């Protein structure tokens, strides 16, 4: 804990396909949005220790001070977490914790089962809700051993066994008692109106936890992966599954908002939505792992959401596929370790990002590689996307990193515009689809030639036509099939990326900045401050090295990089290269997708960049 805040890398996700609870190293729930990832938070102490509320069931000192957890881990193949309190050789208490999965029909549940192992230990239960990010009045009552929060939305109930909950003040409930060896207590937080009042009978809660654990193990045992760092890849797949909003199939970028990329800085974004820039890498990972229902549902969501909102494509969408995500700041919330503003919504929604068109056409190609025509049935919509790319590929855009100064001719964006045109031509030729092949081929050739004419300096690709600095997104060019991985321009690009973007000092030789904010030639991004190294860039580097033929170094970097996730195997967006601590929103789907795809590449089973089969 630093300044009373948990490290970002110590936040453990518990998800159920609707949203996720982030649990800190002391067993407190640090962030939780009920029923939807993008809903207003019920508790959010990770963003404000005073105003963010509290939800905890766990061991304390007799004085009531929190007793640190000595060990935490996930059950193998599961999203059920185990926590222990005790010393080096003696365990005082052990707790299992999870969100009920699949979620109950009435809404959501967080479950706790706490067992005394040796001696005795004081235990507290506390609910101090702050609904609506603290903007909604709290109407909390305690009766019959449970606390109930009245709400215009779904009611919230909290029940525990083994101790009595009492009114602590007008807006919180709690209790404290002594747990002895052999005792088993339990807790349940219920969101929504169930068939009856919320109860916490130990046998009932334990059975629900066992059923959740079994459901996760049944799901994960069907994952298809035999390659390096298998445990890390499987854990990443479980994390990715927890970030899928089950009612629609959308993959949420992260479970949190406004965890900073620089402590005390302004680079704090709301990531509780779905970005198109992640689409093809996500779909490839799901299909390769044989998560066919999830891949099919996500592909359907991509079709429905993007067709429903029309053109031009939005950069991001809500998990239900709707748009209109205005960005605002929560002025009263002090932020993680003083990092403000705390944002809700995301103003990048309406930017022009040409890479989105290539991502979606690549998704259609990926579906075809895996024999799923779910997206081809929507070809009229995808033809419009290719036409749009043909009409607009030559325009500047805001790029994959959503710069907030001015649009530019980013090389990665141009390469993805080419991808849209290239895949469109391939699909028309392979399946006899309707399309303007002559115009698309001409546009693709012109776009590709312009990239080599204006986006190459000193024998390597550059960030943008007017910016000769390097950008980590250039490492994706061989992954998407724009250029062979061992082409001299690409191998020199890898060298230049590493030379310019490797931090100094760094805890790991594979860490990379996404671009330099302090370089003499960099045009920046319109924001103040700096940021950490971008973790997915390290996994792109691993893929790029493998495609260049340098598999030995790629494997070495992969094995050591996954260890930076720690015992819980969870990655945020970034890593402080000097300390190894994590930065940014967490868990970050894009990072875990990068890890999975890098593992697949090293296992030589990745189909990313392949062309669809003809019929």
C-alpha positions in Angstrom: 0.0 0.0 0.0 1.4 3.4 -1.0 -0.2 6.4 0.6 -3.0 4.2 1.7 -3.7 3.0 -1.9 -3.0 -0.5 -3.1 -0.6 -1.0 -6.0 -2.5 -1.3 -9.3 -0.8 -4.6 -9.9 -2.3 -5.9 -6.6 -5.9 -5.5 -7.7 -7.4 -8.9 -8.3 -10.3 -9.2 -10.7 -13.4 -11.2 -9.9 -15.9 -11.2 -12.8 -19.1 -12.8 -13.8 -19.8 -11.7 -17.4 -21.7 -8.6 -16.4 -19.0 -6.6 -14.6 -16.0 -7.2 -12.2 -15.1 -6.5 -8.7 -11.4 -5.5 -8.1 -10.1 -6.8 -4.8 -7.2 -5.3 -3.0 -4.3 -7.0 -1.1 -6.3 -6.6 2.2 -9.4 -8.3 0.8 -11.3 -5.1 0.4 -13.3 -4.5 -2.8 -11.6 -1.5 -4.3 -13.8 -0.9 -7.4 -17.2 -2.4 -8.3 -19.8 -1.3 -10.9 -23.0 -3.3 -10.5 -24.6 -5.2 -13.4 -22.6 -3.5 -16.2 -19.0 -2.6 -16.7 -19.9 1.0 -17.6 -22.4 1.5 -14.8 -21.7 4.1 -12.0 -19.6 2.5 -9.3 -21.2 1.3 -6.0 -17.8 1.5 -4.2 -14.6 3.0 -5.5 -12.0 3.5 -2.7 -9.2 2.9 -5.2 -10.1 6.4 -6.6 -10.9 8.1 -3.3 -10.0 6.7 0.1 -12.5 9.1 1.9 -15.4 9.3 -0.5 -15.2 6.0 -2.3 -17.0 3.8 0.3 -16.0 0.4 1.6 -16.9 -3.3 1.1 -14.9 -5.9 3.0 -15.3 -9.2 4.8 -12.0 -10.4 6.4 -9.6 -10.5 9.2 -8.6 -7.5 11.4 -6.6 -6.6 14.4 -8.5 -6.6 17.7 -8.4 -2.8 17.4 -10.2 -3.0 14.1 -7.2 -2.1 12.0 -7.0 -4.2 8.8 -4.9 -7.3 9.1 -2.8 -7.8 6.0 -3.4 -10.8 3.8 -0.3 -13.0 3.8 -1.0 -14.9 0.6 -3.4 -14.8 -2.4 -3.9 -17.0 -5.4 -6.5 -18.2 -7.8 -7.8 -21.7 -7.9 -6.2 -23.5 -10.9 -8.3 -22.9 -14.0 -10.7 -20.8 -12.1 -11.6 -17.2 -11.2 -12.2 -18.2 -7.5 -9.6 -16.5 -5.4 -8.1 -17.8 -2.1 -6.7 -15.5 0.6 -4.9 -16.4 3.8 -4.1 -14.6 7.0 -1.3 -15.7 9.3 2.5 -15.8 9.8 5.4 -17.5 8.1 4.4 -21.0 9.3 0.9 -20.6 10.7 -2.3 -19.9 8.9 -5.0 -18.3 11.0 -7.8 -18.1 8.5 -8.4 -18.9 4.9 -11.1 -17.4 2.6 -12.5 -18.2 -0.8 -14.0 -15.3 -2.8 -15.7 -15.0 -6.2 -18.6 -13.6 -8.1 -21.3 -16.2 -8.8 -20.7 -17.5 -12.3 -22.8 -17.9 -14.4 -24.6 -15.0 -12.6 -28.0 -15.7 -11.1 -31.1 -14.6 -12.9 -31.9 -11.8 -10.4 -28.6 -10.0 -11.1 -25.2 -10.5 -9.4 -23.6 -11.9 -6.3 -20.2 -11.6 -4.6 -19.5 -14.6 -2.3 -17.2 -15.1 0.6 -16.5 -18.3 2.7 -14.1 -17.7 5.6 -12.7 -20.6 7.7 -10.7 -20.5 10.9 -7.6 -22.7 10.6 -5.5 -22.2 13.7 -6.0 -20.2 16.9 -8.4 -17.3 16.6 -8.6 -14.0 14.7 -10.9 -11.0 14.7 -13.1 -10.5 11.6 -14.9 -7.5 10.3 -17.7 -7.1 7.8 -18.5 -3.7 6.5 -20.6 -2.2 3.7 -20.4 1.6 3.1 -21.9 2.1 -0.3 -21.4 5.2 -2.4 -23.7 4.6 -5.4 -23.4 6.6 -8.5 -19.7 7.4 -7.8 -20.9 9.1 -4.6 -23.6 11.3 -6.2 -26.6 9.2 -5.2 -28.1 9.6 -1.7 -27.6 6.6 0.5 -30.7 4.9 2.1 -29.2 2.0 4.0 -31.1 0.0 6.6 -30.1 -3.0 8.8 -32.7 -5.6 9.8 -32.8 -9.4 10.3 -29.0 -9.5 10.1 -28.6 -8.0 6.7 -28.0 -4.5 5.3 -30.2 -3.3 2.5 -29.5 -0.3 0.2 -32.7 1.1 -1.4 -32.1 2.1 -4.9 -34.0 3.5 -7.9 -32.1 0.9 -9.9 -31.5 -2.6 -8.5 -31.6 -3.1 -4.7 -28.4 -4.1 -2.9 -28.3 -6.5 0.1 -25.4 -7.6 2.2 -25.6 -10.5 4.7 -22.9 -12.4 6.7 -22.9 -15.3 9.1 -20.9 -15.5 12.3 -21.3 -11.8 13.4 -24.1 -9.3 13.7 -24.3 -6.3 11.3 -25.3 -3.1 13.0 -25.9 0.5 11.8 -22.6 2.2 12.1 -23.9 5.6 11.0 -26.6 6.8 8.6 -24.8 5.4 5.5 -22.9 2.3 6.6 -23.3 -1.1 8.3 -20.8 -3.4 9.9 -19.8 -5.7 12.7 -16.8 -7.5 14.3 -16.4 -10.8 16.1 -13.8 -13.5 16.8 -13.3 -16.4 14.4 -11.9 -19.6 16.0 -10.3 -22.6 14.4 -12.9 -24.9 12.9 -15.4 -22.0 12.4 -16.8 -21.4 9.0 -18.5 -18.0 8.2 -19.8 -16.7 5.0 -20.9 -13.5 3.3 -23.0 -12.6 0.3 -23.6 -9.3 -1.5 -26.7 -9.5 -3.7 -27.5 -7.1 -6.5 -31.1 -7.3 -7.7 -34.3 -8.7 -6.3 -33.9 -12.4 -5.8 -36.6 -14.9 -4.9 -36.2 -14.0 -1.3 -34.1 -11.9 1.1 -30.3 -12.2 0.9 -29.0 -14.9 3.2 -25.5 -16.1 4.1 -25.9 -19.6 5.4 -22.3 -21.2 5.2 -23.4 -24.4 3.5 -25.4 -22.5 0.9 -22.7 -20.0 0.1 -20.0 -22.7 0.1 -22.1 -24.7 -2.4 -22.5 -21.7 -4.7 -18.7 -21.1 -4.6 -18.1 -24.8 -5.4 -20.5 -24.5 -8.3 -18.7 -21.4 -9.6 -15.3 -23.0 -9.3 -16.5 -26.1 -11.1 -18.1 -24.0 -13.9 -14.8 -22.1 -14.4 -12.7 -25.3 -14.4 -15.1 -26.9 -17.0 -14.7 -23.8 -19.2 -10.9 -23.5 -18.9 -10.2 -27.2 -19.5 -11.4 -26.9 -23.0 -8.9 -24.1 -23.9 -6.6 -25.2 -26.7 -3.1 -24.1 -26.0 0.2 -26.1 -25.8 3.1 -23.7 -25.8 5.4 -21.7 -23.6 4.2 -20.2 -20.3 1.0 -22.2 -20.5 -0.2 -21.2 -17.0 0.1 -17.5 -17.9 -1.8 -18.0 -21.2 -4.6 -19.9 -19.5 -4.8 -17.2 -16.8 -5.0 -14.5 -19.4 -7.8 -16.4 -21.2 -9.7 -16.5 -17.9 -9.1 -12.8 -17.4 -10.3 -12.1 -20.9 -13.4 -14.2 -20.4 -14.2 -12.1 -17.2 -14.1 -9.0 -19.4 -16.7 -10.2 -21.9 -20.1 -8.7 -21.3 -22.1 -11.9 -21.7 -25.5 -10.3 -22.7 -24.0 -8.9 -25.9 -20.6 -10.6 -26.4 -18.7 -7.3 -26.3 -15.1 -7.4 -24.9 -14.5 -4.6 -22.4 -11.2 -2.9 -22.6 -10.7 -2.8 -18.8 -12.8 -3.1 -15.7 -11.8 0.4 -14.3 -11.7 4.0 -15.0 -9.0 6.6 -14.4 -6.2 4.5 -13.0 -3.3 6.7 -14.0 -0.6 6.1 -16.6 1.5 8.5 -14.6 1.0 9.0 -10.9 -0.3 12.5 -10.3 -0.7 13.1 -14.0 -3.7 13.7 -16.3 -3.5 10.6 -18.4 -6.4 8.9 -16.7 -9.1 7.4 -19.0 -12.3 5.5 -18.8 -11.7 2.1 -20.4 -15.0 0.5 -19.5 -16.1 0.3 -23.1 -15.2 -1.7 -26.3 -12.7 -0.4 -28.8 -12.5 -1.5 -32.4 -8.7 -1.3 -32.4 -8.6 -4.4 -30.3 -11.0 -6.4 -32.5 -9.0 -8.6 -34.8 -6.4 -9.5 -32.1 -9.2 -10.4 -29.7 -11.1 -12.5 -32.3 -7.9 -14.3 -33.3 -7.1 -15.2 -29.7 -10.6 -16.4 -29.0 -10.8 -18.6 -32.1 -7.2 -20.0 -31.6 -8.0 -21.0 -28.0 -11.2 -22.7 -29.4 -13.5 -20.3 -27.5 -16.0 -20.6 -30.3 -19.1 -19.4 -28.6 -17.3 -16.3 -27.3 -15.7 -15.7 -30.7 -19.0 -16.0 -32.5 -20.8 -13.8 -30.1 -18.1 -11.1 -30.3 -18.2 -11.3 -34.1 -22.0 -10.8 -34.1 -21.7 -7.9 -31.7 -19.1 -6.2 -34.0 -21.6 -6.5 -36.9 -24.6 -5.3 -35.0 -22.9 -2.4 -33.1 -21.0 -1.0 -36.1 -23.9 -1.3 -38.5 -26.4 0.1 -36.0 -24.3 3.3 -35.5 -23.5 3.7 -39.1 -20.5 5.4 -40.8 -18.0 6.7 -40.0 -17.2 4.1 -37.4 -17.0 5.1 -33.8 -13.7 4.5 -32.0 -15.5 2.9 -29.1 -18.9 1.6 -28.2 -20.8 0.8 -25.0 -21.0 -2.9 -24.1 -24.6 -3.0 -25.4 -23.5 -1.6 -28.8 -24.9 1.9 -28.3 -22.9 5.1 -28.7 -23.0 8.6 -27.3 -20.3 8.4 -24.5 -19.7 12.0 -23.6 -16.6 12.6 -21.4 -16.9 14.3 -18.1 -14.9 14.6 -14.9 -15.9 13.7 -11.3 -14.7 16.9 -9.7 -15.2 15.7 -6.1 -13.2 12.5 -6.5 -9.6 12.9 -5.6 -8.2 10.1 -7.8 -5.7 7.3 -7.3 -2.9 8.8 -5.3 -4.1 12.3 -6.3 -4.2 11.6 -10.0 -6.9 13.7 -11.6 -9.1 14.2 -13.4 -11.3 11.1 -12.7 -13.1 10.7 -16.0 -16.4 9.1 -17.0 -17.0 8.6 -20.7 -14.4 9.0 -23.4 -14.1 11.9 -25.9 -12.1 9.7 -28.4 -15.4 8.2 -29.4 -15.9 10.4 -32.5 -12.4 10.6 -33.7 -11.5 9.4 -37.2 -9.3 6.3 -36.8 -8.6 4.5 -40.1 -7.2 1.5 -38.3 -10.8 0.5 -37.2 -11.7 -0.3 -40.8 -8.8 -2.6 -41.3 -9.5 -4.2 -37.9 -13.1 -5.1 -38.9 -12.2 -6.4 -42.4 -9.4 -8.5 -40.8 -12.0 -9.9 -38.3 -14.1 -11.0 -41.3 -11.1 -12.7 -42.8 -10.3 -14.4 -39.4 -13.8 -15.8 -39.2 -13.3 -17.3 -42.7 -9.9 -18.8 -41.8 -11.7 -20.6 -38.9 -14.7 -21.7 -41.1 -17.2 -19.3 -39.5 -19.3 -17.3 -41.9 -21.0 -15.2 -39.2 -19.6 -12.0 -40.5 -19.8 -12.8 -44.2 -23.6 -12.8 -44.0 -23.3 -9.1 -43.3 -21.2 -8.4 -46.4 -23.3 -5.3 -47.5 -22.2 -3.6 -44.3 -18.5 -4.7 -44.8 -18.6 -3.5 -48.4 -19.5 -0.1 -47.1 -16.4 -0.2 -44.9 -14.1 -1.1 -47.8 -15.7 1.7 -49.9 -15.1 4.1 -47.0 -11.4 3.1 -46.8 -11.1 3.6 -50.5 -12.5 7.1 -50.2 -10.6 8.2 -47.1 -7.3 6.3 -46.8 -5.4 9.4 -47.9 -6.7 11.5 -45.0 -4.9 12.2 -41.7 -6.5 10.6 -38.6 -6.0 10.5 -34.8 -4.3 7.2 -34.9 -4.5 4.1 -32.7 -3.4 6.1 -29.7 -6.1 8.8 -30.1 -3.9 11.8 -30.0 -5.6 14.9 -28.8 -3.6 17.6 -30.6 -4.2 17.2 -34.4 -4.7 14.4 -36.9 -1.7 13.2 -38.8 -0.7 10.7 -41.5 0.2 7.8 -39.1 1.9 4.9 -40.8 0.1 2.3 -38.7 -3.3 3.9 -39.7 -2.3 3.8 -43.4 -1.3 0.1 -43.1 -4.6 -0.7 -41.6 -6.4 1.2 -44.3 -4.5 -0.9 -46.7 -5.6 -4.0 -44.7 -9.3 -3.0 -45.2 -8.8 -2.7 -48.9 -6.6 -5.8 -49.2 -9.0 -8.0 -47.2 -11.9 -6.7 -49.2 -10.3 -7.7 -52.5 -9.4 -11.1 -51.1 -12.9 -11.8 -49.8 -14.5 -10.8 -53.1 -12.1 -13.0 -55.0 -12.5 -16.0 -52.6 -16.3 -16.0 -52.3 -17.6 -14.2 -55.3 -19.0 -11.3 -53.3 -20.1 -8.1 -54.7 -17.4 -5.3 -54.7 -15.7 -2.7 -56.7 -12.5 -4.6 -57.2 -10.7 -2.3 -59.7 -11.2 0.7 -57.5 -10.2 -1.2 -54.3 -7.1 -2.6 -55.9 -6.0 0.8 -57.2 -6.6 2.4 -53.8 -4.7 -0.5 -52.0 -1.8 -0.2 -54.3 -1.7 3.6 -54.0 -1.9 3.4 -50.2 0.8 0.9 -50.0 3.1 2.8 -52.3 2.6 6.0 -50.4 3.6 4.3 -47.1 6.9 3.2 -48.6 7.4 6.7 -50.2 6.5 8.9 -47.3 6.6 6.6 -44.2 10.1 5.2 -44.5 13.2 7.1 -43.4 16.7 5.8 -43.1 15.5 2.4 -44.2 12.8 1.9 -41.6 9.2 2.8 -41.0 8.4 6.0 -39.0 5.6 7.0 -36.7 4.0 9.4 -39.2 4.8 11.1 -42.5 5.7 14.3 -40.7 7.2 12.6 -37.6 10.4 10.6 -38.1 10.3 9.2 -34.5 9.3 5.6 -33.8 6.0 4.2 -32.6 5.5 0.7 -31.1 2.4 0.2 -33.3 4.9 -0.3 -36.2 5.7 -3.7 -34.8 2.2 -4.8 -35.9 2.9 -4.4 -39.6 4.3 -8.0 -40.1 1.6 -9.4 -37.8 -1.2 -8.0 -40.0 0.6 -9.3 -43.1 1.5 -5.8 -44.5 5.2 -6.8 -44.8 7.2 -10.0 -44.3 8.8 -10.1 -40.8 12.3 -10.7 -42.2 12.1 -7.9 -44.8 15.1 -5.6 -44.4 12.8 -2.5 -43.8 11.0 -4.4 -41.0 14.1 -5.8 -39.3 15.6 -2.3 -39.3 12.2 -1.0 -37.9 12.5 -3.5 -35.0 16.0 -2.3 -34.3 14.9 1.4 -34.5 11.9 0.8 -32.2 14.1 -0.9 -29.6 16.8 1.8 -29.9 14.3 4.7 -29.4 11.6 3.3 -27.3 13.4 1.1 -24.7 13.3 2.9 -21.4 16.4 3.7 -19.4 16.6 2.4 -16.7 14.4 -0.6 -17.2 13.6 -3.7 -15.1 13.1 -5.8 -18.3 14.9 -5.5 -21.7 11.6 -6.1 -23.6 9.7 -3.1 -22.2 8.9 -0.3 -24.7 7.2 3.1 -24.6 4.4 3.4 -27.2 6.2 6.5 -28.5 8.6 9.1 -27.1 7.1 12.1 -25.6 10.4 13.8 -25.0 12.3 13.1 -28.2 13.8 16.0 -30.2 11.7 15.1 -33.3 8.5 13.9 -31.6 5.3 15.9 -32.2 3.8 14.6 -29.0 0.1 13.8 -28.4 -1.5 16.9 -27.1 -1.3 15.9 -23.4 0.9 17.0 -20.6 3.2 14.6 -18.6 4.6 11.2 -19.4 3.6 7.5 -19.0 4.9 4.1 -18.4 6.0 1.4 -20.9 3.1 -0.1 -22.8 2.9 -3.7 -22.0 1.2 -5.0 -25.1 4.0 -3.4 -27.1 6.4 -5.9 -25.5 4.2 -8.7 -26.7 4.1 -7.2 -30.2 7.9 -7.1 -30.1 7.9 -10.8 -29.3 5.7 -11.6 -32.3 7.8 -9.3 -34.5 11.0 -11.0 -33.4 9.5 -14.5 -34.1 8.3 -13.4 -37.5 11.8 -12.0 -38.2 13.3 -15.5 -37.4 14.7 -14.5 -34.0 12.7 -17.1 -32.1 15.3 -17.7 -29.4 15.2 -14.1 -28.1 11.5 -14.0 -28.5 11.0 -17.0 -26.3 13.4 -15.7 -23.7 11.6 -12.3 -23.5 8.2 -14.0 -23.3 9.1 -16.3 -20.4 10.5 -13.4 -18.4 7.9 -10.9 -19.3 4.9 -12.9 -18.2 6.5 -13.1 -14.7 6.0 -9.3 -14.3 2.3 -10.1 -13.8 3.1 -11.4 -10.4 1.4 -14.3 -8.5 -2.1 -13.3 -9.7 -1.2 -13.2 -13.4 -3.0 -9.9 -14.0 -1.7 -7.1 -16.2 -2.8 -3.5 -16.3 -2.1 -1.3 -19.4 1.4 -0.2 -18.5 4.5 -0.9 -16.4 6.7 1.6 -14.7 10.0 0.6 -16.4 12.2 1.8 -13.4 10.3 -0.1 -10.7 8.2 -2.8 -12.4 5.0 -1.6 -10.8 1.9 -1.5 -13.0 0.1 1.6 -14.2 -3.2 2.4 -15.9 -6.5 0.6 -16.0 -6.7 -3.0 -15.0 -7.1 -5.8 -15.9 -6.4 -4.6 -19.5 -7.9 -6.9 -22.1 -5.5 -5.6 -24.8 -2.5 -6.6 -22.7 -3.8 -10.1 -22.0 -4.8 -10.5 -25.7 -1.2 -9.6 -26.6 0.1 -12.2 -24.2 -2.1 -14.9 -25.7 -1.3 -14.0 -29.3 2.5 -13.9 -28.5 2.2 -17.4 -26.9 0.3 -18.7 -30.0 2.9 -17.2 -32.3 5.8 -18.9 -30.3 3.8 -22.2 -30.3 3.6 -21.7 -34.1 -0.2 -22.0 -34.1 -1.2 -18.4 -34.8 -3.2 -17.8 -38.0 -3.1 -14.0 -37.6 -2.4 -12.4 -41.0 -3.5 -15.4 -43.0 -5.8 -15.0 -46.0 -9.3 -16.6 -46.1 -9.8 -19.9 -47.9 -11.6 -19.8 -51.2 -14.6 -22.0 -51.9 
